[in-house]
Amino acid sequence: MLWGGVAKSAQALGWHRYLAVDAIAAATSLVRPGRVAECAARHRRADPALTAQAARARARASYREYFRTCLDLMWADALTMETVRRDHPMDGWEHIARAEEEHGSGIFCLAHFGNWDMAATMALSRGLALTTVMRDFSPRFFNKVIVWARERRGLEVFTPGRAARGLLHALRHGRFLALLADIPEGGATVEVQFRGGPVLFSTGPAAMALHTGCPLLPAICYRVDRHYRILIDAPVPTGTVAEMTQTLADRLDALIALAPEQWYPFNPVWTDEG
């Protein structure tokens, strides 16, 4: 199968697997200068200390990192779970262990940053049962491929329309949830301050944490040199849904600052963008 062939080829190439996608990312930046300029402006708003030149460089780096992330969805498919555990560290396991001991499960909450598919692979390699929500992509064939690739690694995937009941069922049966909060695909939202401006975040993670008592754990997975690294932050303190969602946004903002070029603000981020 094509997927398996690409995965094995990427494994054989090692670090050199990025040469082709880096060239594609560079070409994309050249032929879409307007999009790059918009991305640069968003990076500069998130980090006002950036010069205009540095912001453009960071925008181009974001395109490069995103293309690398897409390739690594296939690359990771050929990794053994032993290799994943050995080569890609996970920090903050104590928060996971406490969640399992005290509540039976927990809710990981991530942003569109780094490589969330690799985060799932790393969690699965350590024996965690994971459930997530995935919006429908176009074309439909691409959507089916992504769902297939995630499910064959052991990830349970729901569409937004089937998510509410399925996610609660998963939590009550000892599965951890892995959710993206910063680009809601449906359901209730609340406006929070994030990356330099007002952003709509999904209230689902905080609401489920309050409903079930399971902890809400901010998390990121990003590439460091030739390895991926997961950071699991301490649980968000209990409060109202709005308070917890703002705290979640603050925590994720601080984590993104560790590798801001792996944040992907290609489309409008803030509610006040014209």
HELIX and SHEET records of a PDB file:
HELIX    1   1 LEU A    2  LEU A   13  1                                  12    
HELIX    2   2 GLY A   14  ARG A   17  5                                   4    
HELIX    3   3 TYR A   18  VAL A   31  1                                  14    
HELIX    4   4 PRO A   33  ALA A   46  1                                  14    
HELIX    5   5 ALA A   52  TRP A   75  1                                  24    
HELIX    6   6 ALA A   76  ALA A   78  5                                   3    
HELIX    7   7 MET A   81  ASP A   87  1                                   7    
HELIX    8   8 TRP A   93  HIS A  103  1                                  11    
HELIX    9   9 TRP A  116  SER A  125  1                                  10    
HELIX   10  10 ARG A  140  ARG A  152  1                                  13    
HELIX   11  11 PRO A  160  ARG A  162  5                                   3    
HELIX   12  12 ALA A  163  ARG A  172  1                                  10    
HELIX   13  13 GLY A  204  THR A  212  1                                   9    
HELIX   14  14 VAL A  241  ILE A  256  1                                  16    
HELIX   15  15 PRO A  260  GLN A  262  5                                   3    
SHEET    1   A 7 MET A  90  ASP A  91  0                                        
SHEET    2   A 7 HIS A 227  ILE A 232  1                                        
SHEET    3   A 7 LEU A 216  VAL A 224 -1                                        
SHEET    4   A 7 ILE A 107  LEU A 110  1                                        
SHEET    5   A 7 PHE A 176  LEU A 180  1                                        
SHEET    6   A 7 LEU A 130  VAL A 133  1                                        
SHEET    7   A 7 GLU A 156  PHE A 158  1                                        
SHEET    1   B 2 THR A 189  PHE A 194  0                                        
SHEET    2   B 2 GLY A 197  SER A 202 -1                                        
END                                                                             
